[in-house]
Amino acid sequence: MEGAQKIDHRLLSPYVRYVHEVEIAAGTRSQDRQIYDCEFIFVVRGEGRLRIGDRMHEMKPGGLYYIRPHVTNAMEVTGTLPMDCFAVHFDYMYLGDGHEFSPYAVYLGQGIEEGIGRLPERPSVEPSEFEVPAAMLASDVKSFYEAFKQLNDAFRLNGVGGRLQLKSAMLRLLSLVYEELMTREGVRIGHPHAGMALDAIRYMEEHYAERLDTTRLAARALLTPKYFGTLFKQATGTTVSAYLQRLRIERAKPLLAERKLSVEEVGVRVGIEDLYYFSKLFKKVEGMSPTRYAASVAWPQSR
């Protein structure tokens, strides 16, 4: 979404506002509407059309449809059968009391006061590692159905425990969406430059301990560093340097857990010879220093 704040998976803490399973009669046409949060619609049975902005999407069983805030949309159920679907309204993180609203009042018109008008502009937050398309067909329909069923059931639970189950179910759904869109290495499936990005990543996985940078990777692809960096970011959602940094930190973690090498030696092993920089980068990525990480991993083993 244009203008949306991008957050990585460590900050994803979805806040689910409303979930329901609904059967919509054949021939039903909705009026144009806009929503204030994000919405997933998952079709279980029936067919239809969904217009999001200026694009029309055919709705089929197993289809997942994603509507962003403040985008005009309308739906029509086609054919002779009703449409069964799940709908989930959510934010990728809780935006605070000042941006909260009742879905019953705003979307369902229950107890809504006359002249409420539009809600104030709300911040837009979306994941940085993957971009959800407006429409996609799930390859694992059963898992998606189970995830939405779990969401629907959890929404009817009370108390903090119920809200935590709801958050957990939403994270499960987002992980399924990610797996549909991205490879294990974090490359967008079907992207025109996915092969180039995968080749570069596999090279980084083999040579991360060496002096490695965008120039060296670009030369292998016979591209200029600037152009290579642009294509890599388009295919992965991150820069070459950020990807390499995270890879090196991931390789450092098991070495730290073994507690056989000093922090400085671990840094050298993964291609970061400057102890101060390695420690600073590790803390930035993991939220704690290398020493504290090693102690926290070793503590359960010592017991």
KOLDO-788848 format. One record per residue (C-alpha): x, y, z; residue in three letters. Coordinates in Angstrom, 1 decimal. Each point is the difference from the previous one (the first is absolute). Layout:
px X py Y pz Z resn ALA
...
% end
This chain:
px 0.0 py 0.0 pz 0.0 resn MET
px 1.4 py 3.4 pz -1.0 resn GLU
px 1.1 py 2.0 pz 3.0 resn GLY
px -0.3 py -3.0 pz 2.4 resn ALA
px 2.6 py -0.4 pz 2.8 resn GLN
px 1.9 py -3.3 pz -0.6 resn LYS
px 0.7 py -2.2 pz 3.0 resn ILE
px 2.0 py -3.2 pz 0.0 resn ASP
px -1.4 py -3.3 pz 1.4 resn HIS
px 1.4 py 0.6 pz 3.5 resn ARG
px -2.4 py 2.9 pz 0.5 resn LEU
px -3.1 py -1.7 pz -1.5 resn LEU
px -2.5 py -0.3 pz 2.7 resn SER
px -3.4 py -0.2 pz -1.8 resn PRO
px -3.0 py 1.5 pz 1.7 resn TYR
px -3.2 py -1.7 pz -1.3 resn VAL
px -3.0 py 2.2 pz 0.2 resn ARG
px -2.8 py -2.1 pz -1.5 resn TYR
px -0.4 py -3.5 pz -1.4 resn VAL
px -3.1 py -1.7 pz -1.5 resn HIS
px -1.1 py -2.8 pz -2.3 resn GLU
px -2.8 py 1.1 pz -2.3 resn VAL
px -2.2 py -1.4 pz -2.7 resn GLU
px -0.9 py 2.6 pz -2.7 resn ILE
px -3.0 py -0.7 pz -2.3 resn ALA
px 0.5 py -0.4 pz -3.7 resn ALA
px -0.5 py 3.2 pz -1.9 resn GLY
px 1.0 py 2.2 pz 3.0 resn THR
px 1.8 py 3.2 pz -1.0 resn ARG
px 1.5 py 2.2 pz 2.7 resn SER
px 0.3 py 3.8 pz -0.2 resn GLN
px 3.4 py 1.7 pz -0.3 resn ASP
px 1.7 py 0.1 pz 3.4 resn ARG
px 3.3 py 0.9 pz 1.6 resn GLN
px 1.4 py -1.6 pz 3.2 resn ILE
px 2.4 py 1.4 pz 2.6 resn TYR
px 2.1 py -3.0 pz 0.7 resn ASP
px 1.2 py -3.0 pz -2.1 resn CYS
px -2.4 py -2.8 pz -1.0 resn GLU
px 0.5 py -3.6 pz -1.2 resn PHE
px -2.8 py -1.8 pz -1.8 resn ILE
px 0.3 py -3.7 pz -0.5 resn PHE
px -2.5 py -1.8 pz -2.3 resn VAL
px -1.1 py -3.4 pz 1.0 resn VAL
px -2.8 py -0.6 pz -2.5 resn ARG
px -1.6 py 2.0 pz -2.8 resn GLY
px 1.2 py 2.5 pz -2.5 resn GLU
px 0.0 py 3.8 pz -0.4 resn GLY
px 1.8 py 3.1 pz -1.0 resn ARG
px 1.8 py 2.4 pz 2.3 resn LEU
px 1.0 py 3.5 pz -1.2 resn ARG
px 2.9 py 1.5 pz 1.9 resn ILE
px 0.8 py 3.5 pz -1.1 resn GLY
px -0.1 py -0.1 pz -3.8 resn ASP
px 0.8 py -3.8 pz -0.4 resn ARG
px -2.6 py -2.8 pz -0.1 resn MET
px 0.9 py -3.4 pz 1.5 resn HIS
px -1.9 py -3.3 pz -0.6 resn GLU
px -0.8 py -1.6 pz 3.3 resn MET
px 0.2 py -3.8 pz 0.1 resn LYS
px 0.2 py -2.7 pz 2.8 resn PRO
px 3.5 py 0.0 pz 1.5 resn GLY
px 0.5 py 3.6 pz -1.0 resn GLY
px 1.4 py 2.5 pz 2.6 resn LEU
px -0.7 py 3.7 pz -0.6 resn TYR
px 1.6 py 2.9 pz 1.8 resn TYR
px -1.5 py 3.4 pz 0.4 resn ILE
px 2.1 py 2.9 pz 1.2 resn ARG
px -1.3 py 3.0 pz 2.0 resn PRO
px -1.7 py 2.9 pz -1.9 resn HIS
px -0.2 py -1.9 pz -3.3 resn VAL
px -3.5 py -0.1 pz -1.6 resn THR
px -1.3 py -3.5 pz -0.4 resn ASN
px -3.2 py -1.8 pz -0.9 resn ALA
px -1.0 py -3.7 pz -0.3 resn MET
px -2.5 py -1.9 pz -2.1 resn GLU
px -1.0 py -3.7 pz 0.4 resn VAL
px -0.4 py -1.5 pz -3.5 resn THR
px -1.5 py -3.4 pz -1.1 resn GLY
px -2.9 py -1.8 pz 1.7 resn THR
px 1.6 py -1.0 pz 3.2 resn LEU
px 0.6 py 2.1 pz 3.1 resn PRO
px 3.5 py 0.8 pz 1.1 resn MET
px 1.5 py -1.2 pz 3.2 resn ASP
px 2.9 py 1.9 pz 1.2 resn CYS
px 2.0 py 1.2 pz 3.0 resn PHE
px 0.9 py 3.6 pz 0.6 resn ALA
px 2.6 py 1.3 pz 2.4 resn VAL
px 0.6 py 3.7 pz 0.9 resn HIS
px 3.4 py 0.7 pz 1.6 resn PHE
px 3.0 py 2.2 pz 0.4 resn ASP
px 3.6 py -1.4 pz -0.2 resn TYR
px 0.6 py 1.5 pz 3.4 resn MET
px -2.1 py 1.8 pz 2.7 resn TYR
px 0.0 py 3.7 pz -1.0 resn LEU
px -1.0 py 1.3 pz 3.4 resn GLY
px -3.3 py 1.1 pz 1.6 resn ASP
px -0.1 py 3.3 pz -2.0 resn GLY
px -0.3 py -2.0 pz -3.2 resn HIS
px -2.4 py -2.7 pz 1.3 resn GLU
px -3.7 py -0.2 pz -1.2 resn PHE
px -2.9 py -2.4 pz 0.4 resn SER
px -0.5 py -2.2 pz -3.1 resn PRO
px -3.6 py -0.5 pz 1.1 resn TYR
px -0.7 py 3.7 pz -0.2 resn ALA
px 2.1 py 0.8 pz -3.1 resn VAL
px -0.5 py -3.1 pz -2.1 resn TYR
px -3.3 py -1.4 pz 1.2 resn LEU
px -1.8 py 3.2 pz 1.0 resn GLY
px -0.9 py -1.2 pz 3.4 resn GLN
px -0.5 py 2.9 pz 2.4 resn GLY
px 1.6 py 2.4 pz -2.5 resn ILE
px -0.7 py 3.6 pz 0.7 resn GLU
px -1.3 py 2.2 pz -2.8 resn GLU
px 2.7 py 2.2 pz -1.6 resn GLY
px 2.9 py -2.1 pz 1.2 resn ILE
px 1.6 py 0.6 pz -3.4 resn GLY
px 3.4 py -1.4 pz -0.9 resn ARG
px 2.4 py -1.1 pz 2.7 resn LEU
px 3.2 py 2.0 pz 0.4 resn PRO
px 2.9 py -1.1 pz -2.2 resn GLU
px 1.7 py -3.0 pz 1.5 resn ARG
px 3.7 py -1.0 pz -0.3 resn PRO
px 0.6 py -2.7 pz -2.7 resn SER
px 2.3 py -2.9 pz 1.0 resn VAL
px 0.9 py -3.0 pz -2.2 resn GLU
px 2.7 py -2.7 pz 0.0 resn PRO
px 3.4 py 0.8 pz -1.5 resn SER
px 1.0 py -3.6 pz -0.9 resn GLU
px -3.0 py -0.7 pz -2.3 resn PHE
px -2.7 py 1.9 pz -1.9 resn GLU
px -3.4 py -1.5 pz 0.1 resn VAL
px -1.8 py 0.1 pz -3.4 resn PRO
px -3.6 py 1.0 pz -0.4 resn ALA
px -0.9 py -3.5 pz -1.2 resn ALA
px 1.6 py -3.4 pz 0.2 resn MET
px -1.0 py -3.7 pz -0.2 resn LEU
px 1.2 py -2.1 pz 2.9 resn ALA
px 1.9 py -3.1 pz -1.0 resn SER
px -0.7 py -1.5 pz 3.4 resn ASP
px -3.7 py 0.7 pz 0.3 resn VAL
px -0.5 py -2.4 pz 3.0 resn LYS
px 2.6 py 1.9 pz 2.1 resn SER
px -1.5 py 3.4 pz -0.8 resn PHE
px -3.5 py -1.3 pz 0.8 resn TYR
px 1.2 py -1.3 pz 3.3 resn GLU
px 1.7 py 3.3 pz 0.8 resn ALA
px -3.1 py 2.0 pz -0.7 resn PHE
px -2.2 py -2.5 pz 2.0 resn LYS
px 2.4 py 0.4 pz 2.9 resn GLN
px -0.2 py 3.8 pz -0.2 resn LEU
px -3.8 py -0.2 pz -0.1 resn ASN
px -0.1 py -2.2 pz 3.1 resn ASP
px 2.6 py 2.0 pz 1.9 resn ALA
px -1.9 py 3.3 pz -0.7 resn PHE
px -2.9 py -1.3 pz 2.1 resn ARG
px 2.2 py -0.7 pz 3.1 resn LEU
px 0.1 py 2.4 pz 2.9 resn ASN
px 2.8 py 1.4 pz 2.1 resn GLY
px 3.7 py 0.4 pz -0.6 resn VAL
px 0.5 py -3.7 pz -0.8 resn GLY
px -2.5 py 0.3 pz -2.8 resn GLY
px 1.7 py 3.1 pz -1.4 resn ARG
px 3.4 py -1.8 pz 0.1 resn LEU
px -1.5 py -3.0 pz -1.9 resn GLN
px -1.4 py 2.5 pz -2.5 resn LEU
px 3.4 py 1.6 pz -0.5 resn LYS
px 1.6 py -3.4 pz -0.3 resn SER
px -2.5 py -1.1 pz -2.6 resn ALA
px 0.6 py 3.2 pz -2.0 resn MET
px 3.8 py -0.5 pz 0.1 resn LEU
px -0.6 py -3.5 pz -1.4 resn ARG
px -2.0 py 1.4 pz -2.8 resn LEU
px 2.6 py 2.6 pz -0.9 resn LEU
px 2.7 py -2.8 pz 0.0 resn SER
px -2.1 py -1.9 pz -2.5 resn LEU
px -0.3 py 3.1 pz -2.2 resn VAL
px 3.8 py 0.5 pz 0.2 resn TYR
px 0.7 py -3.6 pz -0.9 resn GLU
px -2.3 py 0.4 pz -3.1 resn GLU
px 1.9 py 3.1 pz -1.1 resn LEU
px 3.6 py -0.6 pz 0.9 resn MET
px 2.7 py -2.6 pz -0.3 resn THR
px 1.9 py -1.4 pz 3.0 resn ARG
px 2.7 py 2.5 pz -0.7 resn GLU
px -2.4 py 2.9 pz 0.0 resn GLY
px -0.3 py 0.6 pz -3.8 resn VAL
px -3.4 py 0.9 pz -1.5 resn ARG
px -1.3 py -3.0 pz -1.9 resn ILE
px -0.6 py 0.8 pz -3.7 resn GLY
px 2.0 py 3.2 pz 0.1 resn HIS
px 1.8 py 0.5 pz -3.4 resn PRO
px 3.4 py 0.3 pz 1.8 resn HIS
px -0.6 py -2.8 pz 2.6 resn ALA
px 2.6 py -2.2 pz -1.6 resn GLY
px 2.7 py 2.7 pz 0.1 resn MET
px -0.8 py 0.7 pz 3.7 resn ALA
px 0.0 py -3.7 pz 0.9 resn LEU
px 3.4 py -0.5 pz -1.6 resn ASP
px 1.4 py 3.0 pz 1.9 resn ALA
px -1.5 py -1.3 pz 3.3 resn ILE
px 1.5 py -3.5 pz -0.5 resn ARG
px 3.4 py 1.6 pz -0.7 resn TYR
px -0.3 py 2.0 pz 3.1 resn MET
px -0.9 py -3.1 pz 2.0 resn GLU
px 3.2 py -1.6 pz -1.2 resn GLU
px 2.3 py 3.0 pz 0.3 resn HIS
px -1.5 py 2.1 pz 2.8 resn TYR
px 3.3 py -0.3 pz 2.0 resn ALA
px 2.0 py 1.7 pz -2.8 resn GLU
px 0.2 py 3.6 pz -1.0 resn ARG
px -3.3 py 0.3 pz -1.8 resn LEU
px -1.9 py 3.0 pz -1.3 resn ASP
px -2.4 py 1.1 pz -2.7 resn THR
px 2.8 py 0.7 pz -2.5 resn THR
px 1.2 py -3.6 pz 0.1 resn ARG
px -3.5 py -1.5 pz -0.3 resn LEU
px -0.9 py 2.4 pz -2.8 resn ALA
px 3.1 py -1.0 pz -1.9 resn ALA
px -1.1 py -3.7 pz 0.1 resn ARG
px -3.3 py 1.1 pz -1.5 resn ALA
px 1.7 py 2.2 pz -2.6 resn LEU
px -1.9 py 3.1 pz 1.3 resn LEU
px 1.0 py 3.3 pz 1.4 resn THR
px -0.1 py 0.1 pz 3.9 resn PRO
px -2.8 py 2.6 pz 0.0 resn LYS
px -2.2 py -1.9 pz -2.4 resn TYR
px 0.6 py -3.3 pz 1.7 resn PHE
px -0.8 py 1.5 pz 3.3 resn GLY
px -3.3 py 1.3 pz -1.4 resn THR
px -1.0 py -3.3 pz -1.4 resn LEU
px 0.9 py -1.9 pz 3.1 resn PHE
px -2.1 py 2.3 pz 2.2 resn LYS
px -2.9 py -0.3 pz -2.4 resn GLN
px 0.2 py -3.8 pz 0.2 resn ALA
px 0.6 py -0.3 pz 3.8 resn THR
px -1.3 py 3.2 pz 1.6 resn GLY
px 3.3 py 0.7 pz 1.6 resn THR
px 3.5 py 1.2 pz -1.0 resn THR
px 3.0 py -2.2 pz -0.7 resn VAL
px 1.8 py 1.4 pz 3.1 resn SER
px -2.9 py -0.6 pz 2.3 resn ALA
px -0.5 py -3.5 pz -1.3 resn TYR
px 3.7 py -0.8 pz 0.5 resn LEU
px 0.0 py 1.5 pz 3.5 resn GLN
px -3.0 py -2.2 pz 1.1 resn ARG
px 1.6 py -3.1 pz -1.6 resn LEU
px 3.2 py 0.6 pz 1.9 resn ARG
px -1.8 py 0.5 pz 3.3 resn ILE
px -2.0 py -3.2 pz -0.6 resn GLU
px 3.3 py -1.9 pz -0.6 resn ARG
px 1.5 py 1.6 pz 3.2 resn ALA
px -2.8 py -1.2 pz 2.3 resn LYS
px 0.8 py -3.7 pz 0.1 resn PRO
px 3.7 py 0.8 pz 0.4 resn LEU
px -0.8 py 2.3 pz 3.0 resn LEU
px -2.2 py -2.7 pz 1.5 resn ALA
px 2.9 py -2.5 pz -0.1 resn GLU
px 2.0 py 2.4 pz 2.2 resn ARG
px 3.3 py -1.4 pz -1.4 resn LYS
px 1.1 py 3.2 pz -1.7 resn LEU
px 0.2 py 3.6 pz 1.3 resn SER
px -2.4 py 2.6 pz -1.4 resn VAL
px 2.8 py 1.5 pz -2.0 resn GLU
px 0.9 py -3.4 pz -1.5 resn GLU
px -3.7 py -0.7 pz -0.9 resn VAL
px -0.1 py 3.4 pz -1.8 resn GLY
px 3.1 py -0.9 pz -2.0 resn VAL
px -1.5 py -3.4 pz -0.9 resn ARG
px -3.1 py 1.6 pz -1.5 resn VAL
px 1.9 py 2.7 pz -1.9 resn GLY
px -0.1 py 2.9 pz 2.5 resn ILE
px 3.4 py 0.7 pz 1.4 resn GLU
px -0.8 py 3.2 pz 1.9 resn ASP
px -1.2 py -1.1 pz 3.5 resn LEU
px -1.8 py 3.2 pz 0.7 resn TYR
px -1.9 py 0.0 pz -3.3 resn TYR
px -0.8 py -3.7 pz 0.4 resn PHE
px -1.4 py 0.5 pz 3.5 resn SER
px -2.0 py 3.1 pz -1.1 resn LYS
px -1.4 py -1.8 pz -3.0 resn LEU
px -0.9 py -3.1 pz 2.0 resn PHE
px -1.9 py 2.1 pz 2.6 resn LYS
px -1.8 py 1.9 pz -2.8 resn LYS
px -1.2 py -3.2 pz -1.6 resn VAL
px -0.7 py -2.2 pz 3.1 resn GLU
px -0.7 py 2.6 pz 2.7 resn GLY
px 2.8 py -1.1 pz 2.3 resn MET
px 3.8 py -0.1 pz 0.0 resn SER
px 1.8 py -3.1 pz -1.2 resn PRO
px 1.2 py -0.7 pz 3.5 resn THR
px -3.5 py 0.2 pz 1.4 resn ARG
px -1.3 py -2.2 pz -2.8 resn TYR
px 2.6 py -2.7 pz 0.7 resn ALA
px -0.9 py 0.0 pz 3.7 resn ALA
px -3.8 py -0.1 pz -0.7 resn SER
px 0.4 py -3.0 pz -2.3 resn VAL
px 2.4 py -1.9 pz 2.3 resn ALA
px -2.2 py 0.6 pz 3.1 resn TRP
px -2.6 py -2.8 pz -0.7 resn PRO
px 2.8 py -2.4 pz -0.9 resn GLN
px 1.8 py 0.7 pz 3.3 resn SER
px -3.1 py -0.9 pz 2.0 resn ARG
% end
